[in-house]
Amino acid sequence: MAVKVRLAVVGKKKHRTYRVVAIDSRNPRDGRYLEKLGWYNPRTNELELDEEGIMRWEQNGAILSERVKSLLIRLRKTKE
């Protein structure tokens, strides 16, 4: 099973928010996920991520999407 850490869409049209989830790559974008790892609201730029959970999945072979990588970088910059 190939696991990816990627965004899943939540919310109604034109008011989207996103969940950061660990999901089997064969499942659809908003399908059943293995673990919820955070959320992102692009309208207000609010972001909450479980960095330890994401790193744990990555160490176990999960692939991070480009958007999740950029969100991690953004989160680390705001913590400094």
C-alpha positions as CSV (number, residue, x, y, z in Angstrom):
1,M,0.0,0.0,0.0
2,A,1.4,3.4,-1.0
3,V,0.6,6.1,1.5
4,K,0.6,9.8,0.7
5,V,0.2,12.8,2.9
6,R,-1.9,15.2,1.0
7,L,-4.8,17.7,1.2
8,A,-8.5,16.6,1.3
9,V,-11.2,19.2,0.5
10,V,-13.7,20.1,3.2
11,G,-16.5,22.7,3.1
12,K,-18.9,24.1,0.6
13,K,-18.1,25.6,-2.8
14,K,-16.1,28.8,-2.8
15,H,-15.6,28.4,1.0
16,R,-13.1,25.5,0.9
17,T,-10.9,24.4,3.8
18,Y,-8.5,21.5,3.6
19,R,-7.6,18.6,5.9
20,V,-4.1,17.3,5.8
21,V,-4.4,13.5,5.8
22,A,-2.5,10.3,5.4
23,I,-4.3,8.3,2.8
24,D,-3.8,5.3,0.5
25,S,-2.8,6.7,-2.8
26,R,-5.4,4.6,-4.6
27,N,-8.3,6.3,-2.7
28,P,-10.0,9.3,-4.1
29,R,-9.0,12.8,-2.9
30,D,-11.8,13.1,-0.4
31,G,-12.0,9.4,0.3
32,R,-11.4,7.4,3.5
33,Y,-8.1,8.4,5.1
34,L,-5.9,6.6,7.6
35,E,-5.2,9.6,9.9
36,K,-6.0,13.3,10.1
37,L,-2.8,15.3,10.5
38,G,-4.1,18.9,10.5
39,W,-6.0,21.5,8.6
40,Y,-5.5,24.6,6.4
41,N,-7.8,27.5,5.7
42,P,-6.5,29.4,2.7
43,R,-9.0,32.3,3.1
44,T,-7.6,33.3,6.5
45,N,-4.2,31.6,6.2
46,E,-4.8,29.6,9.4
47,L,-2.8,26.5,9.6
48,E,-2.5,23.7,12.2
49,L,-0.4,20.6,11.5
50,D,0.8,17.6,13.6
51,E,4.4,17.8,12.6
52,E,5.4,14.7,14.6
53,G,2.6,12.7,12.9
54,I,3.7,13.9,9.4
55,M,7.3,13.0,10.1
56,R,6.3,9.6,11.5
57,W,4.4,8.8,8.3
58,E,7.3,10.1,6.1
59,Q,9.8,7.9,8.0
60,N,7.5,4.9,7.4
61,G,7.6,5.6,3.6
62,A,4.8,8.0,3.0
63,I,5.2,10.5,0.2
64,L,4.4,14.2,1.0
65,S,2.6,16.2,-1.6
66,E,4.2,19.5,-2.8
67,R,1.6,21.5,-1.1
68,V,2.0,19.7,2.3
69,K,5.8,20.3,2.0
70,S,5.3,24.0,1.5
71,L,2.8,24.2,4.4
72,L,5.4,22.5,6.6
73,I,8.0,25.1,5.6
74,R,5.5,27.9,6.3
75,L,4.7,26.5,9.7
76,R,8.3,26.2,10.7
77,K,9.1,29.8,9.6
78,T,6.2,31.2,11.8
79,K,7.5,29.2,14.8
80,E,10.9,30.9,14.6
